[in-house]
């Protein structure tokens, strides 16, 4: 009677088989998916690295950014003051105009501003206001025309000339050489040289930007605080 022989598999063979199974699982579960997505991982890495460098550069330039914000804020305030004509700056505008035309201002009155009855607002929501200005001066016909042209096309303000009163200044009539004032007053002077007492009543229309300027200032302050915190 023959005895059955048992076949014994060496342990190292089991170890090799186990290693092979582990390798196959690794390839299927890890290596192949990674290989398929490596391009996306590389792109994400490049993007993340670029973002990090951008923020590093931003932090390094914090002082420069703060200085630029302050400079732009001052420039904005300067341009606003230069280009904006309102009830507070119109008196200087009129005085400058009269000084340019070489005659003195006899009187000047500026009424308090009031909302325009039309209720109009600017594109940024600033309400339209109007103020009435009345001033008197001595002038010639030529200079009076130049004055009206100034309000029409040269002034920074939006003016509307509503009333003009003109009377000849008899006591100030010009005389010719060799004539007394009394004798000269009897002769009609040339129209261009005749002096007149003129009174103009005009309306200045302007948008009140106080609220928006305050909001802009607050926003600039908040931005500066953010930059300081980031630095």
Backbone bond lengths (Angstrom), bond angles and torsions (degrees), N, CA, C in turn:
res aa  C-N    CA-C-N  psi(-1)  N-CA   C-N-CA  omega(-1)  CA-C   N-CA-C  phi
1 X - - - 1.470 - - 1.522 109.59 -
2 X 1.368 116.52 124.79 1.487 120.72 -178.09 1.528 110.84 -85.74
3 X 1.276 112.63 137.28 1.487 118.42 175.78 1.538 110.67 -82.91
4 X 1.353 114.05 140.67 1.468 118.39 176.65 1.521 110.75 -71.25
5 X 1.310 114.44 132.96 1.451 119.49 179.38 1.534 109.94 -95.17
6 X 1.304 117.68 128.80 1.483 122.25 177.34 1.513 110.22 -91.41
7 X 1.344 113.59 139.34 1.472 118.80 179.45 1.535 108.55 -95.95
8 X 1.252 118.11 122.94 1.474 124.14 -179.82 1.525 109.94 -104.20
9 X 1.363 115.60 122.89 1.478 120.45 178.04 1.530 108.16 -88.57
10 X 1.284 115.36 128.40 1.469 118.83 -178.62 1.530 111.99 -61.29
11 X 1.305 116.05 150.98 1.476 121.18 -178.29 1.522 111.98 -63.41
12 X 1.316 117.15 -35.99 1.464 118.30 -177.17 1.523 111.69 -64.55
13 X 1.355 115.66 -27.60 1.453 119.01 176.86 1.518 110.49 -66.94
14 X 1.352 115.54 -41.69 1.478 119.04 176.19 1.531 111.45 -61.53
15 X 1.297 115.39 -38.56 1.473 119.17 179.21 1.520 110.54 -64.13
16 X 1.340 116.17 -43.05 1.470 119.74 179.71 1.524 110.66 -63.72
17 X 1.358 115.25 -43.06 1.463 118.89 178.79 1.524 111.45 -61.63
18 X 1.333 116.42 -40.44 1.468 120.66 179.41 1.525 110.90 -64.14
19 X 1.318 115.36 -43.01 1.470 120.10 178.78 1.528 110.23 -62.85
20 X 1.329 115.40 -41.47 1.465 119.88 179.84 1.519 111.59 -63.10
21 X 1.340 116.36 -43.05 1.470 120.75 178.00 1.532 110.76 -61.81
22 X 1.350 115.05 -43.72 1.468 119.11 179.39 1.527 110.78 -61.85
23 X 1.325 117.01 -40.90 1.468 121.01 179.28 1.527 111.31 -63.41
24 X 1.359 114.52 -41.66 1.463 117.92 179.56 1.525 110.74 -64.20
25 X 1.338 116.54 -43.20 1.470 120.24 178.04 1.525 110.68 -61.70
26 X 1.339 116.77 -41.55 1.474 120.95 179.90 1.520 110.67 -62.95
27 X 1.331 115.74 -44.12 1.461 119.63 -179.78 1.527 111.61 -62.76
28 X 1.339 115.73 -44.32 1.461 119.96 -177.34 1.525 112.29 -71.15
29 X 1.339 115.21 -42.69 1.468 119.70 -173.29 1.526 113.93 -87.18
30 X 1.334 117.58 -27.05 1.471 119.54 -172.52 1.527 112.68 -121.08
31 X 1.324 116.12 -59.18 1.460 119.69 -169.99 1.527 113.38 -64.56
32 X 1.302 116.90 -47.06 1.471 119.72 -177.96 1.528 111.48 -65.19
33 X 1.364 120.22 -48.34 1.479 119.41 176.63 1.519 112.61 -60.36
34 X 1.345 116.35 -38.49 1.469 119.76 179.66 1.525 111.21 -64.25
35 X 1.336 115.10 -42.28 1.468 119.68 179.51 1.524 111.27 -62.93
36 X 1.334 115.41 -36.12 1.457 119.05 -179.87 1.530 112.57 -71.05
37 X 1.336 117.17 -26.57 1.463 121.30 -175.82 1.529 113.10 -108.99
38 X 1.320 118.03 5.94 1.465 119.88 -174.84 1.528 112.29 -62.58
39 X 1.358 117.02 -35.45 1.461 119.68 178.93 1.525 111.25 -63.37
40 X 1.345 114.92 -41.15 1.470 119.08 179.02 1.527 110.35 -66.75
41 X 1.345 116.53 -40.41 1.463 119.63 178.87 1.529 110.81 -63.03
42 X 1.329 116.37 -40.68 1.461 120.23 179.22 1.528 110.70 -64.45
43 X 1.343 116.20 -42.72 1.467 119.77 179.05 1.522 111.05 -63.83
44 X 1.344 116.87 -42.28 1.467 120.52 177.81 1.519 110.94 -62.85
45 X 1.326 115.76 -38.19 1.464 119.72 179.95 1.529 110.85 -65.51
46 X 1.332 115.69 -44.51 1.464 120.11 178.87 1.529 110.65 -61.58
47 X 1.342 116.48 -43.21 1.458 120.73 179.78 1.521 111.58 -63.37
48 X 1.342 115.48 -44.53 1.469 119.65 179.50 1.520 110.79 -64.69
49 X 1.325 116.90 -40.26 1.458 121.07 179.38 1.530 110.57 -64.68
50 X 1.335 116.84 -39.20 1.461 121.04 178.25 1.519 111.15 -65.13
51 X 1.344 116.17 -41.99 1.466 120.20 178.67 1.520 111.30 -62.96
52 X 1.331 116.15 -42.45 1.473 120.59 178.89 1.523 110.38 -61.25
53 X 1.324 116.49 -45.20 1.466 120.38 179.65 1.522 111.25 -63.84
54 X 1.343 116.61 -36.37 1.455 120.40 179.25 1.523 110.83 -63.05
55 X 1.330 116.36 -45.81 1.464 119.92 179.73 1.526 111.64 -68.45
56 X 1.332 116.97 -34.45 1.463 119.57 175.58 1.518 110.24 -62.63
57 X 1.326 116.09 -43.09 1.459 120.88 179.23 1.527 110.41 -65.33
58 X 1.341 116.66 -39.55 1.472 121.09 178.43 1.531 110.69 -61.96
59 X 1.329 116.42 -43.23 1.458 120.11 179.52 1.521 111.06 -66.19
60 X 1.331 116.11 -37.81 1.463 119.88 179.85 1.522 111.22 -67.44
61 X 1.350 116.60 -26.72 1.467 120.80 -178.26 1.528 112.49 -100.67
62 X 1.321 117.24 18.71 1.474 120.92 -175.94 1.524 111.73 -58.43
63 X 1.325 117.46 -44.32 1.466 120.35 -179.34 1.520 110.98 -65.61
64 X 1.339 115.80 -38.10 1.464 119.90 179.00 1.526 110.96 -65.48
65 X 1.337 116.03 -40.53 1.461 120.48 179.02 1.530 110.62 -65.16
66 X 1.314 117.66 -42.53 1.459 121.60 178.97 1.531 110.86 -61.34
67 X 1.337 116.41 -42.31 1.460 120.44 179.71 1.532 110.45 -65.77
68 X 1.329 116.61 -38.92 1.464 120.23 179.33 1.516 111.05 -65.48
69 X 1.338 116.89 -40.98 1.463 120.90 178.52 1.523 110.81 -61.62
70 X 1.320 116.49 -43.57 1.456 120.60 -179.42 1.528 110.94 -65.75
71 X 1.340 116.27 -39.30 1.462 120.58 179.47 1.529 110.84 -65.94
72 X 1.347 116.59 -43.92 1.463 120.07 179.36 1.525 111.17 -65.98
73 X 1.324 116.97 -35.17 1.461 120.59 178.56 1.528 110.32 -63.94
74 X 1.339 116.61 -44.94 1.461 120.24 179.08 1.522 111.17 -65.08
75 X 1.342 116.35 -40.16 1.464 120.16 178.87 1.520 111.04 -63.81
76 X 1.332 116.21 -40.27 1.462 120.52 178.75 1.527 110.72 -64.03
77 X 1.342 116.80 -43.73 1.461 120.35 179.76 1.521 111.06 -64.20
78 X 1.357 115.92 -40.33 1.466 119.98 -179.94 1.523 111.47 -64.42
79 X 1.346 116.42 -45.57 1.463 120.53 -179.44 1.525 110.85 -66.57
80 X 1.330 116.06 -36.38 1.470 119.40 178.72 1.519 110.59 -63.79
81 X 1.340 116.17 -43.61 1.462 119.91 179.53 1.524 111.40 -67.04
82 X 1.353 116.08 -35.28 1.459 120.26 -177.38 1.520 111.81 -74.21
83 X 1.323 116.26 -40.52 1.455 120.49 -172.66 1.521 113.64 -92.41
84 X 1.333 117.36 -15.83 1.457 120.15 -175.77 1.515 111.00 -95.43
85 X 1.307 115.60 127.51 1.457 121.15 176.19 1.528 107.94 -114.32
86 X 1.332 116.48 120.66 1.456 120.51 179.20 1.519 109.88 -138.09
87 X 1.322 116.20 -169.14 1.461 120.56 -175.80 1.524 112.37 -64.39
88 X 1.337 117.48 -22.09 1.464 120.87 -178.92 1.524 112.41 -83.90
89 X 1.330 117.75 -25.53 1.460 120.86 -174.30 1.527 113.62 -109.82
90 X 1.307 118.12 -8.43 1.466 120.17 -175.95 1.524 112.75 -65.91
91 X 1.336 118.08 -32.42 1.469 120.05 -179.66 1.529 110.37 -61.91
92 X 1.343 116.79 -43.92 1.465 119.85 178.12 1.524 110.83 -65.00
93 X 1.330 116.73 -36.59 1.458 120.86 179.46 1.529 110.33 -62.25
94 X 1.322 116.68 -44.58 1.465 120.67 -179.24 1.529 110.70 -67.83
95 X 1.325 117.08 -42.10 1.468 119.94 179.07 1.533 111.15 -62.86
96 X 1.335 116.47 -41.12 1.469 119.36 178.09 1.517 111.04 -62.48
97 X 1.333 116.20 -40.29 1.452 120.55 179.81 1.530 110.79 -63.31
98 X 1.335 116.80 -45.16 1.456 120.31 -179.28 1.528 111.64 -67.50
99 X 1.335 116.67 -35.36 1.466 120.04 177.13 1.525 110.67 -65.88
100 X 1.340 116.28 -38.99 1.464 119.89 178.23 1.529 111.40 -62.55
101 X 1.336 116.90 -31.63 1.468 121.26 -179.40 1.536 112.03 -92.67
102 X 1.327 116.67 5.05 1.472 122.56 172.88 1.523 114.47 61.85
103 X 1.319 116.12 43.74 1.458 116.77 167.74 1.525 110.02 -144.63
104 X 1.324 113.89 157.23 1.463 120.62 -171.69 1.522 111.28 -88.60
105 X 1.315 113.43 152.40 1.462 121.42 177.71 1.524 109.25 -88.23
106 X 1.327 116.49 122.50 1.467 120.17 -179.43 1.523 111.36 -78.45
107 X 1.327 116.67 -43.46 1.466 120.35 179.86 1.522 108.99 -154.98
108 X 1.314 115.07 155.58 1.461 120.42 179.55 1.519 108.82 -150.11
109 X 1.317 116.60 127.23 1.463 120.93 176.20 1.529 108.55 -133.80
110 X 1.325 115.49 135.29 1.461 121.70 -179.65 1.523 108.01 -125.09
111 X 1.307 116.56 117.88 1.464 120.53 179.51 1.527 110.28 -74.98
112 X 1.310 115.52 162.54 1.456 119.66 177.37 1.528 110.08 -65.75
113 X 1.274 114.92 146.82 1.464 118.74 179.72 1.529 109.96 -69.39
114 X 1.328 115.10 155.07 1.467 119.99 176.83 1.531 108.17 -146.15
115 X 1.316 117.63 152.73 1.473 119.35 178.74 1.514 110.66 -61.08
116 X 1.316 116.55 139.86 1.455 120.30 177.47 1.532 109.50 -64.98
117 X 1.318 117.88 133.57 1.481 120.41 -177.77 1.524 113.75 -57.57
118 X 1.335 117.76 -24.97 1.462 120.06 -179.18 1.528 112.38 -71.37
119 X 1.349 115.86 -18.39 1.465 119.63 178.90 1.521 114.11 70.66
120 X 1.309 118.18 22.30 1.464 121.30 -177.57 1.529 111.06 -71.45
121 X 1.336 114.87 152.25 1.467 121.58 176.03 1.523 107.87 -132.54
122 X 1.337 115.72 159.43 1.461 120.57 178.83 1.523 110.23 -80.04
123 X 1.333 115.95 176.57 1.468 121.02 179.25 1.518 111.62 -62.91
124 X 1.345 116.64 -24.35 1.466 120.40 178.99 1.523 112.48 -97.23
125 X 1.342 116.30 7.98 1.465 119.91 175.38 1.513 115.19 90.01
126 X 1.349 118.03 10.10 1.460 120.32 179.51 1.528 109.95 -79.27
127 X 1.335 118.67 131.21 1.467 121.05 -178.47 1.530 111.71 -73.40
128 X 1.330 116.17 148.07 1.457 122.27 178.87 1.528 109.94 -86.09
129 X 1.350 115.91 131.14 1.462 121.81 178.38 1.527 109.21 -121.13
130 X 1.322 115.77 161.00 1.457 121.78 177.69 1.520 108.66 -139.01
131 X 1.321 115.54 142.62 1.463 120.40 175.38 1.521 107.92 -136.41
132 X 1.341 116.49 141.93 1.463 121.95 -178.53 1.526 109.74 -96.17
133 X 1.320 115.33 132.68 1.460 122.16 -177.63 1.528 108.35 -122.66
134 X 1.316 115.41 135.77 1.465 120.47 179.11 1.521 108.27 -132.95
135 X 1.317 117.26 127.21 1.460 119.86 179.21 1.520 110.48 -146.39
136 X 1.344 114.84 153.44 1.468 121.78 -177.17 1.521 109.47 -125.08
137 X 1.325 115.06 149.14 1.463 121.07 179.76 1.519 108.69 -161.87
138 X 1.324 115.52 163.19 1.459 121.57 176.73 1.521 108.07 -101.51
139 X 1.324 116.49 132.21 1.455 119.27 -172.51 1.520 110.66 -151.75
140 X 1.303 115.75 176.52 1.459 122.34 172.01 1.520 108.11 -106.52
141 X 1.317 115.82 169.78 1.462 119.80 -179.38 1.530 110.98 -60.80
142 X 1.325 116.50 -42.22 1.463 120.94 -178.72 1.524 110.97 -62.97
143 X 1.334 116.10 -45.49 1.463 119.06 -178.34 1.531 111.75 -69.84
144 X 1.324 116.19 -31.24 1.459 119.38 177.27 1.533 110.15 -63.40
145 X 1.317 116.05 -40.82 1.466 119.89 177.49 1.524 110.41 -64.81
146 X 1.347 116.04 -40.24 1.457 119.87 177.71 1.527 110.89 -63.23
147 X 1.337 115.38 -35.68 1.473 119.57 177.86 1.519 111.24 -62.89
148 X 1.325 115.86 -45.95 1.465 119.79 179.41 1.524 110.96 -64.00
149 X 1.330 117.20 -38.95 1.466 120.53 177.75 1.523 110.95 -63.74
150 X 1.329 115.90 -34.73 1.457 119.75 178.83 1.525 110.87 -60.06
151 X 1.318 116.06 -47.11 1.459 119.12 -179.19 1.526 111.86 -69.06
152 X 1.318 117.02 -26.22 1.461 120.16 -178.91 1.531 112.65 -78.08
153 X 1.341 117.94 -38.91 1.467 118.45 -169.63 1.518 116.67 -136.32
154 X 1.318 119.60 -14.19 1.462 120.46 -173.64 1.523 113.97 -107.13
155 X 1.303 117.68 -30.51 1.458 120.17 -177.21 1.522 111.35 -69.47
156 X 1.331 116.01 151.54 1.464 121.32 175.83 1.524 111.52 -77.04
157 X 1.344 116.76 -16.16 1.455 120.05 -178.07 1.515 112.39 -90.61
158 X 1.339 115.01 163.90 1.466 121.39 177.04 1.532 107.51 -101.27
159 X 1.334 115.38 95.15 1.462 121.64 -174.95 1.531 111.39 -105.01
160 X 1.322 114.40 152.65 1.459 121.11 172.69 1.524 107.11 -131.48
161 X 1.342 116.24 116.81 1.458 120.72 179.79 1.530 108.33 -82.18
162 X 1.319 116.06 112.23 1.465 120.24 -174.63 1.527 113.41 -99.77
163 X 1.339 117.00 -22.57 1.470 117.73 -176.40 1.524 109.78 -154.68
164 X 1.345 115.89 138.01 1.464 121.68 176.69 1.525 108.15 -131.89
165 X 1.316 115.80 127.27 1.473 120.89 175.36 1.523 107.92 -120.19
166 X 1.337 115.68 126.33 1.460 120.24 -176.87 1.527 109.35 -131.77
167 X 1.329 116.93 128.64 1.471 122.40 174.49 1.520 108.05 -132.58
168 X 1.325 115.50 143.87 1.462 119.44 -179.66 1.518 110.04 -70.88
169 X 1.324 114.91 132.75 1.464 120.52 179.10 1.522 108.46 -86.29
170 X 1.349 117.32 88.81 1.456 121.83 -173.17 1.516 112.07 -65.45
171 X 1.318 116.98 -36.13 1.456 119.99 -177.01 1.520 112.21 -70.26
172 X 1.357 115.73 -13.88 1.454 119.11 -176.03 1.527 111.43 -112.25
173 X 1.344 117.31 18.58 1.458 120.35 -177.43 1.517 109.87 -62.01
174 X 1.321 117.28 143.12 1.457 122.60 -179.57 1.528 110.10 -74.84
175 X 1.329 116.69 152.20 1.463 121.83 176.12 1.514 108.62 -120.16
176 X 1.319 114.85 156.06 1.458 119.25 176.75 1.512 109.38 -89.41
177 X 1.329 118.05 166.57 1.466 122.47 -178.28 1.529 110.38 -60.70
178 X 1.348 114.86 131.17 1.456 119.40 177.69 1.510 113.41 89.04
179 X 1.341 119.63 -3.15 1.453 122.03 -179.45 1.517 109.41 -106.21
180 X 1.307 116.85 147.25 1.449 120.90 173.98 1.515 108.28 -79.77
181 X 1.330 116.56 167.26 1.459 120.39 179.20 1.515 110.56 -62.02
182 X 1.347 116.25 -37.31 1.458 119.61 -178.72 1.516 110.98 -67.37
183 X 1.355 115.58 -41.67 1.456 119.50 -179.56 1.515 111.31 -69.04
184 X 1.332 114.12 -38.76 1.457 118.02 -178.43 1.514 112.09 -67.99
185 X 1.345 117.15 -30.69 1.460 119.55 -177.96 1.521 111.82 -70.23
186 X 1.345 117.05 -17.66 1.448 119.60 179.72 1.518 112.10 -79.26
187 X 1.342 115.86 -20.05 1.453 119.36 -176.66 1.517 109.62 -101.23
188 X 1.292 117.36 135.17 1.470 118.82 179.32 1.526 110.60 -67.75
189 X 1.303 116.01 129.53 1.464 120.74 178.35 1.509 109.14 -84.71
190 X 1.312 114.46 165.39 1.468 118.94 177.14 1.513 109.39 -63.23
191 X 1.310 115.36 144.63 1.456 119.92 -175.49 1.520 112.07 -57.65
192 X 1.342 116.39 -37.50 1.459 120.25 -176.65 1.515 111.66 -68.26
193 X 1.365 117.28 -23.46 1.464 120.35 -176.95 1.521 113.34 -101.25
194 X 1.299 118.12 -7.02 1.456 120.80 -179.05 1.519 110.23 -68.89
195 X 1.324 116.31 133.94 1.458 121.11 179.76 1.520 110.12 -91.24
196 X 1.328 114.70 143.15 1.462 121.24 179.73 1.524 110.00 -131.65
197 X 1.306 114.58 145.49 1.459 120.67 169.81 1.531 106.69 -91.34
198 X 1.313 116.69 112.08 1.465 121.04 -175.65 1.524 110.74 -112.78
199 X 1.305 115.22 143.23 1.458 122.29 174.76 1.522 108.36 -128.62
200 X 1.310 115.53 125.06 1.463 121.28 179.87 1.525 110.07 -112.92
201 X 1.309 115.18 136.47 1.472 120.37 172.48 1.526 106.90 -118.61
202 X 1.317 115.84 120.10 1.464 120.89 -175.06 1.523 110.04 -132.61
203 X 1.314 114.73 158.89 1.465 120.61 175.68 1.528 108.66 -115.54
204 X 1.306 114.93 134.18 1.460 121.23 175.67 1.527 108.50 -105.21
205 X 1.321 116.32 125.28 1.458 122.04 177.78 1.538 108.84 -106.73
206 X 1.317 116.78 134.06 1.463 120.21 -178.83 1.522 109.86 -155.64
207 X 1.315 115.19 155.92 1.461 121.60 176.88 1.527 109.25 -95.10
208 X 1.304 116.07 134.86 1.462 121.22 178.37 1.526 108.68 -83.36
209 X 1.338 116.11 106.45 1.458 121.06 -177.42 1.524 112.79 -100.08
210 X 1.331 116.57 16.00 1.461 120.47 -176.63 1.521 111.86 -58.39
211 X 1.333 116.57 -45.59 1.464 120.95 -176.75 1.526 111.30 -64.40
212 X 1.331 116.83 -47.04 1.458 120.36 -178.96 1.523 111.91 -66.70
213 X 1.352 116.97 -35.34 1.458 119.97 177.08 1.518 110.68 -65.62
214 X 1.351 116.22 -38.61 1.462 119.68 177.96 1.524 110.89 -65.22
215 X 1.340 116.24 -40.64 1.466 120.26 178.21 1.519 110.85 -64.59
216 X 1.346 116.80 -40.05 1.462 120.63 179.63 1.520 110.80 -65.35
217 X 1.339 116.09 -39.69 1.463 119.77 178.86 1.520 111.02 -64.68
218 X 1.342 116.16 -41.55 1.471 120.19 178.31 1.515 110.83 -63.55
219 X 1.333 116.66 -41.72 1.464 120.39 179.45 1.517 111.31 -64.41
220 X 1.342 117.12 -39.47 1.461 120.29 178.98 1.516 111.09 -65.37
221 X 1.349 116.37 -39.93 1.453 120.55 178.00 1.524 111.09 -63.56
222 X 1.335 116.11 -41.93 1.459 120.30 179.09 1.530 111.19 -64.51
223 X 1.329 116.70 -38.76 1.461 120.68 178.51 1.512 111.07 -64.38
224 X 1.322 116.20 -42.65 1.454 120.33 178.26 1.530 110.93 -63.01
225 X 1.322 117.30 -39.39 1.465 121.20 178.41 1.519 110.67 -64.12
226 X 1.353 116.07 -39.56 1.470 120.17 178.85 1.515 111.50 -63.80
227 X 1.357 114.84 -42.26 1.456 119.27 179.56 1.524 110.14 -64.45
228 X 1.350 116.52 -40.63 1.454 120.11 179.47 1.521 111.46 -63.66
229 X 1.337 115.57 -39.31 1.469 119.38 179.45 1.506 111.18 -66.72
230 X 1.360 116.14 -40.41 1.462 119.67 -179.77 1.524 110.73 -65.97
231 X 1.353 116.04 -35.39 1.463 119.40 179.58 1.511 110.52 -69.32
